[in-house]
Amino acid sequence: MPKQPEKTRRTEWTPAEHHAGFTTEVMLGVQGAPTVKKHRKKRRTLSADEVVDGVLAGDRTVLARAVTLIESRAEAHRETAREILRRCLPHAGNSVRLGITGTPGAGKSTFIECLGQQICAKGGKIAVLAVDPSSSRTGGSVLGDKTRMELLTREPNAFIRPSPSGGALGGVAAKTREAMLLCEAAGFDHIVIETVGVGQSEVAVRTMVDFFLLLQITGGGDDLQGIKKGVIEMADAIVINKADGANLRPAQIACGEFKRVLHYLNPYTDGWAPQAMTCSALDGSGVDDVWAMVLRFCSELKAAEKFSAIRVEQNRQWLHSLLRDAVLQRFYQGKSVIEQLPQIEHDVASGKLPVVEAVELLLR
């Protein structure tokens, strides 16, 4: 009988733990498998001239790197970031700035994707600055808006940039204003800022956009939550999303309620009466009507010579926002504060020093 060829011995799996009470085993992995090292080519650092030229040419890759640069907290990047913003500023400002907020699950990403596709189909260019909440423990963020807007990411005239909130308050990221200016300089004539979506505290975006849209849904529990004062007072329009199928009639009823509520509130924007509408981002019905309303808002305020006042207020708020950040940073970097803060923290924690008195000591 001819001799059979010897079979090649396969590498065995080595169980890490086995117990009679379990039907599965935890494995350590293939023993002796070679470690594969991936060599990633380091990208060349772009100069300020290259970044500015790329942004003004509408290069989305360079634009993404420019936003990353201005979001960096590294001291070496700050001067370059300031130069880039200074040179791009004269080319910014020629866009419609739309802020969108709403509770989680209201369909903000779906609405923005539907709106963005309609804008691109008409020859417009849209930049979406989406803000994702950062973990209070690790500082990490999911940044999943590109995944949720899969169809819009394929549009050559669309730019989607998710950014972590990084602990910034008001539902926006720390550098959202700067990123918006870069997008405008890159030729995007429609800027959409999607906030974190945490509730009534999202008011910072109001100070950096022309039109503030509050997206709502029905069936979220207590209907009074939707008509509480707060963010609703700052909205230029309230849109009830997911008005389709069995939810169409409840959405229409909710829209009527919001119209009655808005009638008794003082408008945030001088010269514009807040509107309430319904739409379905899922099938696209009503989304074009919402955008027509935004364009009507801009045209009416420009005709009344009130639109420029909105931009002036945005710049004023930007100044004070940066000033607060700079003052707070310099305070904590002060030599006397660095020396005294640990002991004051200890005295406050142990109950030896009242918090109010501790603040006065540090301020002095």
C-alpha positions as CSV (number, residue, x, y, z in Angstrom):
1,M,0.0,0.0,0.0
2,P,1.5,3.3,-1.1
3,K,2.5,5.7,1.7
4,Q,0.1,8.6,2.1
5,P,1.7,12.1,2.1
6,E,2.0,13.5,5.6
7,K,-0.6,16.2,6.3
8,T,0.6,19.6,7.2
9,R,-0.1,20.2,10.9
10,R,-2.4,23.1,11.5
11,T,-1.7,25.6,14.3
12,E,-3.9,24.7,17.2
13,W,-6.2,26.9,19.2
14,T,-5.2,27.1,22.8
15,P,-8.1,27.4,25.3
16,A,-7.5,30.0,28.0
17,E,-10.2,28.6,30.3
18,H,-12.5,25.6,30.3
19,H,-15.2,24.7,32.7
20,A,-17.6,21.7,32.6
21,G,-20.5,24.0,33.1
22,F,-19.9,25.9,29.9
23,T,-20.4,24.7,26.3
24,T,-18.0,27.2,24.9
25,E,-14.4,27.9,25.5
26,V,-12.5,31.2,25.6
27,M,-9.5,31.0,23.2
28,L,-6.3,32.9,23.3
29,G,-5.9,32.9,19.6
30,V,-3.7,31.2,17.0
31,Q,-0.3,30.3,18.6
32,G,2.7,31.3,16.6
33,A,0.9,33.5,14.1
34,P,3.2,36.2,12.7
35,T,2.5,39.7,13.8
36,V,1.7,41.9,10.8
37,K,3.0,45.5,11.1
38,K,1.3,48.1,9.1
39,H,3.4,51.0,8.0
40,R,1.4,54.1,7.5
41,K,2.9,56.8,5.5
42,K,2.9,60.1,7.4
43,R,1.1,63.0,5.6
44,R,3.2,66.0,4.8
45,T,2.3,69.1,6.8
46,L,0.8,71.8,4.6
47,S,2.0,75.3,4.9
48,A,-0.4,78.2,5.5
49,D,-0.2,79.2,1.9
50,E,-1.1,75.7,0.7
51,V,-4.0,75.5,3.1
52,V,-5.4,78.8,2.1
53,D,-5.0,78.1,-1.7
54,G,-6.7,74.7,-1.2
55,V,-9.6,76.1,0.8
56,L,-10.2,78.9,-1.7
57,A,-10.1,76.3,-4.5
58,G,-12.8,74.3,-2.9
59,D,-10.6,71.3,-2.2
60,R,-12.6,69.3,0.4
61,T,-9.6,67.3,1.6
62,V,-7.6,70.5,2.3
63,L,-10.7,72.0,3.9
64,A,-11.0,69.0,6.3
65,R,-7.3,69.4,7.2
66,A,-7.8,73.1,7.8
67,V,-10.7,72.4,10.2
68,T,-8.6,69.9,12.0
69,L,-5.9,72.5,12.3
70,I,-8.1,75.2,13.8
71,E,-9.6,72.6,16.2
72,S,-6.1,71.6,17.5
73,R,-5.1,72.7,20.9
74,A,-1.4,72.4,20.2
75,E,0.4,75.7,20.7
76,A,2.4,75.1,17.5
77,H,-0.8,75.2,15.4
78,R,-2.4,78.3,16.8
79,E,-0.4,80.9,14.9
80,T,-0.9,79.0,11.6
81,A,-4.6,78.7,12.3
82,R,-4.9,82.4,13.0
83,E,-3.1,83.3,9.8
84,I,-5.4,80.9,7.8
85,L,-8.5,82.4,9.3
86,R,-7.3,86.0,8.7
87,R,-6.7,85.3,5.0
88,C,-9.9,83.4,4.5
89,L,-12.1,85.9,6.3
90,P,-12.5,88.3,3.3
91,H,-13.9,85.4,1.3
92,A,-16.5,84.3,3.9
93,G,-20.0,85.5,4.7
94,N,-21.7,84.7,1.4
95,S,-23.9,81.9,2.6
96,V,-27.2,81.1,4.3
97,R,-26.4,79.9,7.9
98,L,-29.0,77.5,9.2
99,G,-28.9,76.1,12.8
100,I,-30.9,72.9,13.5
101,T,-31.7,71.6,17.0
102,G,-34.1,69.2,18.5
103,T,-34.4,66.3,20.9
104,P,-32.5,63.1,20.2
105,G,-34.6,61.0,17.8
106,A,-36.3,63.9,16.1
107,G,-34.6,63.0,12.8
108,K,-32.1,65.8,12.5
109,S,-29.6,63.9,10.5
110,T,-32.3,62.4,8.2
111,F,-33.8,65.9,7.7
112,I,-30.4,67.4,6.9
113,E,-29.5,64.6,4.4
114,C,-32.8,65.1,2.6
115,L,-32.4,68.9,2.5
116,G,-28.8,68.6,1.4
117,Q,-29.7,66.3,-1.5
118,Q,-32.4,68.8,-2.7
119,I,-29.9,71.7,-2.5
120,C,-27.2,69.8,-4.4
121,A,-29.8,68.8,-7.1
122,K,-30.4,72.5,-7.7
123,G,-26.7,73.2,-8.1
124,G,-26.1,74.5,-4.6
125,K,-23.2,73.6,-2.3
126,I,-23.9,72.6,1.3
127,A,-21.5,72.1,4.3
128,V,-22.8,70.3,7.4
129,L,-21.1,71.0,10.7
130,A,-22.4,68.3,13.0
131,V,-21.6,68.3,16.7
132,D,-21.5,65.0,18.6
133,P,-21.5,64.9,22.5
134,S,-18.1,64.1,24.1
135,S,-17.8,61.7,26.9
136,S,-17.4,63.5,30.3
137,R,-15.1,60.7,31.4
138,T,-12.8,59.9,28.4
139,G,-13.4,63.0,26.2
140,G,-14.1,60.6,23.3
141,S,-16.9,61.1,20.7
142,V,-18.7,58.7,18.3
143,L,-18.7,61.2,15.3
144,G,-21.2,59.0,13.5
145,D,-23.0,61.7,11.4
146,K,-21.2,60.7,8.2
147,T,-22.6,57.2,8.7
148,R,-26.1,58.5,9.2
149,M,-25.8,60.7,6.1
150,E,-24.4,58.1,3.8
151,L,-26.2,59.4,0.6
152,L,-25.2,63.0,1.2
153,T,-21.5,62.0,1.6
154,R,-21.5,60.9,-2.0
155,E,-22.5,64.3,-3.3
156,P,-19.5,66.2,-4.7
157,N,-21.1,69.5,-3.7
158,A,-21.5,68.4,0.0
159,F,-19.1,68.6,2.9
160,I,-19.9,66.9,6.2
161,R,-17.7,67.5,9.2
162,P,-18.6,65.9,12.5
163,S,-16.8,67.5,15.5
164,P,-16.8,66.6,19.2
165,S,-18.4,69.1,21.5
166,G,-15.3,68.8,23.7
167,G,-17.1,70.0,26.8
168,A,-18.3,73.2,25.1
169,L,-21.8,74.3,26.3
170,G,-24.8,75.2,24.1
171,G,-24.8,72.2,21.9
172,V,-21.9,73.3,19.6
173,A,-18.2,72.7,19.4
174,A,-15.6,75.2,20.5
175,K,-14.5,76.0,17.0
176,T,-17.8,75.8,15.1
177,R,-17.7,79.5,14.1
178,E,-14.2,79.2,12.7
179,A,-15.1,76.0,10.8
180,M,-18.1,77.8,9.3
181,L,-16.0,80.6,8.0
182,L,-13.6,78.2,6.3
183,C,-16.5,76.4,4.6
184,E,-17.8,79.7,3.3
185,A,-14.4,80.6,2.0
186,A,-14.4,77.2,0.2
187,G,-17.5,78.2,-1.7
188,F,-20.2,76.5,0.2
189,D,-23.2,78.8,0.0
190,H,-25.4,76.8,2.5
191,I,-24.1,76.1,6.0
192,V,-26.0,73.8,8.3
193,I,-25.0,73.4,11.9
194,E,-26.5,70.4,13.6
195,T,-26.3,70.7,17.4
196,V,-25.8,67.9,19.9
197,G,-29.6,67.6,20.6
198,V,-29.9,67.6,24.4
199,G,-32.8,69.8,25.1
200,Q,-33.6,73.4,26.1
201,S,-30.1,74.5,26.9
202,E,-28.9,74.6,23.2
203,V,-28.9,78.3,22.7
204,A,-25.3,79.0,21.7
205,V,-26.0,78.1,18.1
206,R,-28.6,80.8,18.0
207,T,-25.9,83.4,18.1
208,M,-24.0,82.1,15.1
209,V,-26.7,81.4,12.5
210,D,-29.2,83.4,10.5
211,F,-32.1,81.1,10.8
212,F,-32.7,78.8,13.8
213,L,-34.9,75.8,13.2
214,L,-36.3,73.6,16.0
215,L,-37.2,70.1,14.9
216,Q,-39.9,68.3,16.9
217,I,-41.8,65.0,16.8
218,T,-45.0,63.8,18.3
219,G,-45.5,60.9,20.7
220,G,-42.5,61.9,22.8
221,G,-44.5,61.8,26.1
222,D,-45.7,64.9,27.9
223,D,-46.9,67.3,25.2
224,L,-46.2,70.3,27.5
225,Q,-42.5,69.6,27.1
226,G,-42.7,70.8,23.5
227,I,-44.2,74.2,24.4
228,K,-42.1,75.2,27.4
229,K,-40.4,78.5,27.1
230,G,-36.6,78.3,26.5
231,V,-35.3,77.2,23.2
232,I,-38.7,77.6,21.6
233,E,-38.5,81.4,22.2
234,M,-35.4,81.6,20.0
235,A,-36.7,79.5,17.1
236,D,-37.5,81.1,13.8
237,A,-39.5,78.1,12.9
238,I,-40.7,74.8,14.5
239,V,-41.0,71.8,12.1
240,I,-42.8,68.7,13.2
241,N,-40.8,65.9,11.5
242,K,-42.0,62.3,10.8
243,A,-45.4,63.5,9.6
244,D,-46.1,60.4,7.5
245,G,-48.3,57.3,7.8
246,A,-50.2,56.9,11.0
247,N,-48.3,59.8,12.5
248,L,-49.5,62.3,9.9
249,R,-52.7,63.3,11.8
250,P,-51.0,63.7,15.2
251,A,-48.2,65.8,13.6
252,Q,-50.8,68.1,12.0
253,I,-52.5,68.5,15.4
254,A,-49.2,69.2,17.1
255,C,-48.4,71.8,14.4
256,G,-51.7,73.6,15.1
257,E,-50.8,73.7,18.8
258,F,-47.4,75.2,18.1
259,K,-48.9,77.8,15.9
260,R,-51.1,79.0,18.7
261,V,-48.2,79.0,21.2
262,L,-46.0,81.0,18.8
263,H,-48.8,83.6,18.4
264,Y,-48.3,84.6,22.0
265,L,-44.5,84.7,22.1
266,N,-42.3,87.7,21.2
267,P,-40.4,86.9,17.9
268,Y,-36.6,86.5,18.5
269,T,-35.8,88.0,15.0
270,D,-37.0,91.5,14.4
271,G,-39.2,91.5,11.3
272,W,-40.0,87.8,11.2
273,A,-43.0,86.0,12.7
274,P,-42.0,82.4,13.7
275,Q,-43.7,79.7,11.6
276,A,-44.8,76.1,12.4
277,M,-44.8,73.4,9.7
278,T,-44.8,69.7,9.2
279,C,-42.6,67.5,7.0
280,S,-41.4,63.9,6.5
281,A,-37.6,63.6,6.0
282,L,-38.2,59.9,5.3
283,D,-40.1,60.5,2.1
284,G,-39.1,64.1,1.5
285,S,-42.6,65.6,1.7
286,G,-42.6,69.1,3.0
287,V,-38.8,69.5,3.2
288,D,-38.7,71.8,0.1
289,D,-41.4,73.9,1.7
290,V,-39.2,74.3,4.8
291,W,-36.2,75.4,2.7
292,A,-38.4,77.9,0.7
293,M,-39.4,79.4,4.1
294,V,-35.7,79.8,5.0
295,L,-35.0,81.6,1.7
296,R,-38.1,83.8,2.2
297,F,-36.8,84.7,5.6
298,C,-33.5,85.9,4.1
299,S,-35.1,87.8,1.3
300,E,-37.6,89.6,3.5
301,L,-35.0,90.7,6.0
302,K,-32.6,91.8,3.3
303,A,-35.4,93.8,1.7
304,A,-36.1,95.4,5.1
305,E,-32.4,96.1,5.6
306,K,-32.4,94.0,8.8
307,F,-30.3,91.0,7.6
308,S,-27.0,92.8,8.1
309,A,-27.8,93.5,11.7
310,I,-28.0,89.7,12.3
311,R,-24.4,89.3,11.0
312,V,-23.2,92.2,13.1
313,E,-24.7,90.5,16.2
314,Q,-23.1,87.2,15.3
315,N,-19.6,88.9,15.1
316,R,-20.2,90.6,18.5
317,Q,-21.2,87.4,20.1
318,W,-18.1,85.7,18.6
319,L,-15.9,88.4,20.1
320,H,-17.3,87.9,23.6
321,S,-17.2,84.1,23.3
322,L,-13.5,84.2,22.4
323,L,-12.8,86.8,25.1
324,R,-14.4,84.6,27.8
325,D,-12.3,81.6,26.7
326,A,-9.1,83.6,26.7
327,V,-9.7,85.2,30.1
328,L,-10.5,81.9,31.7
329,Q,-7.5,80.2,30.2
330,R,-5.1,83.0,31.3
331,F,-6.7,82.9,34.8
332,Y,-5.8,79.2,35.3
333,Q,-2.3,79.8,33.8
334,G,-1.6,82.5,36.3
335,K,1.4,81.8,38.6
336,S,-0.4,82.7,41.8
337,V,-3.5,80.7,40.9
338,I,-1.3,77.6,40.1
339,E,0.4,78.0,43.4
340,Q,-2.6,78.5,45.6
341,L,-5.3,76.5,43.9
342,P,-4.3,73.0,45.3
343,Q,-4.4,74.3,48.9
344,I,-7.7,76.2,48.4
345,E,-9.2,73.1,46.8
346,H,-8.2,71.0,49.8
347,D,-9.6,73.6,52.2
348,V,-12.9,73.7,50.3
349,A,-13.1,69.9,50.2
350,S,-12.4,69.5,53.9
351,G,-15.0,72.2,54.8
352,K,-12.5,74.6,56.2
353,L,-13.2,77.3,53.6
354,P,-16.5,78.3,52.1
355,V,-16.7,78.1,48.3
356,V,-17.7,81.8,48.0
357,E,-14.7,82.9,50.0
358,A,-12.4,80.6,48.0
359,V,-13.5,82.2,44.8
360,E,-12.9,85.7,46.1
361,L,-9.4,84.6,47.2
362,L,-8.6,83.3,43.8
363,L,-9.9,86.4,42.0
364,R,-7.8,88.6,44.2
